Amino acid sequence: MGEPKEEHPPITLKKAAKHFVTITTHRELVREGCFAVGLYYQGLTHDLSKYSPTEFLVGARYYQGTRSPNNAEREDIGYSTSWLHHKGRNRHHYEYWLDYTTRPEDGGDHIGVIPCKMPGRCVVEMFMDRIAASKVYHKGTYTQADPWNYYVQGHTWNALHPETRKLLEKLLLMLKDEGEEKTFAYIRAHLYQKKDPVEKLISKIKKS
């Protein structure tokens, strides 16, 4: 006789519908934030992989509404297939930028995994992602300190490149202490290295 099959939470139409609403609401919030600072392309393409079967079915199976289904999948099987798929396709996650070195001079005092510096645009999208996730999961209790508190509780700073960490923490603390309007204005004024692809297209259309 074969080994008995492991029992996992069932996928139901109700959970699938609620998960769809959750990820779509999240994308809308990130899009609003990205558009507010001029990152139109990133606002439009944020988290599209969540609608792929690999990620969506996991979200529907482990949907809870108060936290990421990826955490529930980890608790169930020991790792998250959805997250492994997601992090390799979305440049706004710092995990996308983890590489390794075989030369100590590249990685400080060790040989192994090292964080790479993230482009400023990706850091801003990560910042917007954290705001949106806090708003979705905290709902009516959300405060502008929540993204900073989540960052501190996550103990992820050691996995960030020093310059990436400095910028992310600056934005999170500015949000906490001075609010969205001032933080978004700072981002738009200081964090552009090149024009957004969609912004370029809009400019061309206006000139034609």
Backbone torsions as a table, in degrees:
resi	resn	phi	psi	omega
1	MET	NA	143.1	178.1
2	GLY	-77.7	167.2	178.1
3	GLU	-69.9	145.1	179.7
4	PRO	-65.2	144.1	179.3
5	LYS	-69.6	140.5	177.5
6	GLU	-71.7	142.8	178.7
7	GLU	-90.0	127.5	176.8
8	HIS	-121.9	158.1	178.1
9	PRO	-56.4	140.1	-179.5
10	PRO	-75.6	153.5	171.9
11	ILE	-90.2	121.7	178.6
12	THR	-118.4	158.4	179.7
13	LEU	-61.8	-38.4	-179.7
14	LYS	-63.1	-46.6	179.7
15	LYS	-67.1	-37.9	178.7
16	ALA	-63.2	-41.6	179.6
17	ALA	-65.6	-42.9	-179.8
18	LYS	-66.8	-38.0	177.9
19	HIS	-65.6	-41.0	178.2
20	PHE	-59.7	-44.9	179.0
21	VAL	-62.9	-41.9	-178.7
22	THR	-62.5	-50.0	-176.8
23	ILE	-71.3	-29.9	178.7
24	THR	-73.1	-40.0	175.8
25	THR	-63.1	-41.7	177.9
26	HIS	-59.7	-47.0	179.6
27	ARG	-61.9	-37.5	178.7
28	GLU	-63.7	-41.3	179.4
29	LEU	-67.2	-41.6	177.4
30	VAL	-65.2	-41.1	179.3
31	ARG	-60.7	-43.7	178.5
32	GLU	-59.8	-44.8	-179.9
33	GLY	-65.5	-45.4	179.9
34	CYS	-64.4	-42.4	178.4
35	PHE	-62.2	-35.8	-178.2
36	ALA	-64.1	-25.0	179.9
37	VAL	-110.1	6.1	174.7
38	GLY	93.5	8.4	179.7
39	LEU	-94.6	72.6	-173.6
40	TYR	-69.1	-45.9	-178.4
41	TYR	-60.9	-45.0	-179.7
42	GLN	-68.2	-33.8	176.1
43	GLY	-64.7	-36.7	-178.8
44	LEU	-76.4	-32.1	-173.0
45	THR	-102.5	-1.0	-175.8
46	HIS	-57.5	128.9	171.3
47	ASP	57.5	28.0	178.8
48	LEU	-62.5	-26.6	-179.3
49	SER	-65.4	-16.6	179.1
50	LYS	-66.2	-16.6	178.8
51	TYR	-91.8	-3.2	176.8
52	SER	-72.1	152.5	179.9
53	PRO	-55.1	-40.1	-177.7
54	THR	-57.3	-40.8	-177.5
55	GLU	-92.8	-40.7	-174.2
56	PHE	-66.6	-41.0	-177.4
57	LEU	-66.0	-35.9	175.3
58	VAL	-64.9	-43.7	178.8
59	GLY	-60.5	-39.5	179.4
60	ALA	-70.0	-38.1	-178.4
61	ARG	-67.8	-40.3	-172.7
62	TYR	-108.1	16.7	-178.3
63	TYR	-58.1	134.3	175.4
64	GLN	-131.4	-29.5	176.8
65	GLY	92.1	-12.9	-178.3
66	THR	-115.6	-6.2	178.2
67	ARG	-160.7	173.0	-178.7
68	SER	-66.7	134.6	174.8
69	PRO	-61.1	-23.9	179.5
70	ASN	-60.4	-37.2	178.5
71	ASN	-65.8	-38.4	178.9
72	ALA	-68.0	-37.1	177.5
73	GLU	-65.1	-40.4	177.9
74	ARG	-58.6	-44.4	-179.6
75	GLU	-64.9	-29.9	-176.4
76	ASP	-80.7	-46.3	-173.4
77	ILE	-118.6	-3.2	176.4
78	GLY	98.7	-9.6	176.9
79	TYR	-161.4	170.9	-178.9
80	SER	-117.3	110.5	176.8
81	THR	-63.6	-36.2	179.7
82	SER	-64.0	-45.2	-178.5
83	TRP	-67.0	-41.1	178.7
84	LEU	-60.0	-36.3	176.5
85	HIS	-71.2	-42.2	-172.7
86	HIS	-70.2	-45.8	-171.4
87	LYS	-68.1	-23.2	179.2
88	GLY	-86.4	0.1	-176.7
89	ARG	-124.2	1.0	-175.0
90	ASN	-132.1	109.9	-171.4
91	ARG	-72.5	-8.5	179.6
92	HIS	-84.3	-1.1	175.4
93	HIS	-97.4	131.9	-177.9
94	TYR	-62.7	-26.0	179.6
95	GLU	-63.4	-26.6	176.7
96	TYR	-61.3	-29.6	-172.9
97	TRP	-98.7	15.3	175.8
98	LEU	-87.0	124.0	179.1
99	ASP	-123.6	-170.6	175.6
100	TYR	-137.4	160.1	178.9
101	THR	-131.2	150.6	173.6
102	THR	-109.2	6.9	-179.4
103	ARG	-121.0	119.9	-178.6
104	PRO	-54.9	-31.6	-177.2
105	GLU	-67.3	-20.7	178.0
106	ASP	-84.5	-30.9	-173.3
107	GLY	-115.0	21.7	179.5
108	GLY	81.7	-124.5	-174.0
109	ASP	-102.0	18.6	179.5
110	HIS	-145.3	163.8	174.1
111	ILE	-110.8	128.4	-179.6
112	GLY	151.3	-147.1	-176.6
113	VAL	-70.0	134.6	177.7
114	ILE	-133.9	146.3	176.0
115	PRO	-83.7	138.2	175.9
116	CYS	-97.3	154.3	177.6
117	LYS	-68.6	128.7	178.4
118	MET	-85.2	142.5	172.2
119	PRO	-58.5	146.6	-178.5
120	GLY	-55.9	-36.9	-179.8
121	ARG	-63.3	-36.7	179.0
122	CYS	-72.2	-35.4	176.5
123	VAL	-64.0	-41.4	178.9
124	VAL	-63.5	-41.8	178.1
125	GLU	-64.6	-39.1	175.8
126	MET	-61.3	-40.9	177.6
127	PHE	-61.1	-46.7	178.6
128	MET	-64.4	-35.5	178.4
129	ASP	-62.4	-41.4	-179.6
130	ARG	-68.8	-38.0	176.3
131	ILE	-62.5	-49.1	-177.3
132	ALA	-62.1	-43.5	179.9
133	ALA	-61.8	-40.3	179.0
134	SER	-65.1	-40.7	179.7
135	LYS	-66.1	-41.0	-177.8
136	VAL	-68.0	-45.4	-174.6
137	TYR	-83.7	-28.0	179.3
138	HIS	-91.0	-18.1	178.0
139	LYS	50.1	-122.6	-173.4
140	GLY	-69.6	-11.2	-178.8
141	THR	-96.4	3.0	-176.5
142	TYR	-59.1	137.7	170.1
143	THR	-130.3	162.3	-177.6
144	GLN	-72.0	-4.8	174.3
145	ALA	-87.6	-14.5	-174.6
146	ASP	-60.2	-45.1	178.9
147	PRO	-60.6	-38.4	177.1
148	TRP	-66.2	-44.2	-179.5
149	ASN	-62.2	-39.3	178.9
150	TYR	-65.3	-40.5	178.3
151	TYR	-62.1	-45.8	-179.1
152	VAL	-64.0	-41.5	-178.6
153	GLN	-69.2	-25.4	-176.2
154	GLY	-78.8	-16.2	179.1
155	HIS	50.8	44.7	-176.8
156	THR	-97.7	-2.4	-171.5
157	TRP	-63.2	-28.6	179.9
158	ASN	-68.0	-18.2	179.7
159	ALA	-93.4	3.3	-179.2
160	LEU	-103.2	143.9	170.5
161	HIS	-61.5	142.5	-176.6
162	PRO	-51.4	-40.1	-179.8
163	GLU	-73.3	-35.1	175.6
164	THR	-64.9	-44.4	179.0
165	ARG	-60.9	-44.2	-178.3
166	LYS	-60.2	-45.1	-178.5
167	LEU	-68.9	-46.3	-179.4
168	LEU	-60.4	-45.3	-179.5
169	GLU	-64.9	-37.2	177.9
170	LYS	-60.2	-45.3	-178.9
171	LEU	-68.7	-42.5	-180.0
172	LEU	-63.8	-41.5	179.4
173	LEU	-71.5	-36.4	177.1
174	MET	-64.1	-40.6	176.2
175	LEU	-61.4	-46.2	-178.1
176	LYS	-62.1	-42.3	-172.1
177	ASP	-94.1	-28.2	-172.6
178	GLU	-124.4	-9.2	173.3
179	GLY	94.1	169.2	-176.4
180	GLU	-64.0	-47.1	-173.4
181	GLU	-56.7	-47.7	-178.5
182	LYS	-70.0	-38.9	-179.5
183	THR	-66.5	-43.6	179.2
184	PHE	-64.8	-37.3	177.8
185	ALA	-64.3	-39.6	177.6
186	TYR	-63.1	-44.4	-179.6
187	ILE	-60.2	-47.2	-177.3
188	ARG	-65.2	-33.2	-176.8
189	ALA	-80.5	-28.7	-168.6
190	HIS	-119.1	-15.2	-168.9
191	LEU	-112.5	38.2	177.9
192	TYR	-112.7	125.5	174.2
193	GLN	-106.9	-28.8	176.5
194	LYS	-155.5	161.3	-177.3
195	LYS	-71.8	147.2	175.2
196	ASP	-63.8	139.7	-179.2
197	PRO	-55.2	-40.8	179.7
198	VAL	-70.0	-37.1	178.0
199	GLU	-63.4	-37.9	176.5
200	LYS	-61.8	-44.1	-179.7
201	LEU	-63.0	-42.8	179.2
202	ILE	-61.9	-41.9	178.8
203	SER	-61.5	-41.8	179.8
204	LYS	-64.4	-40.8	-180.0
205	ILE	-64.4	-41.7	180.0
206	LYS	-64.0	-34.9	-177.6
207	LYS	-79.0	-22.8	-175.8
208	SER	-79.6	NA	NA
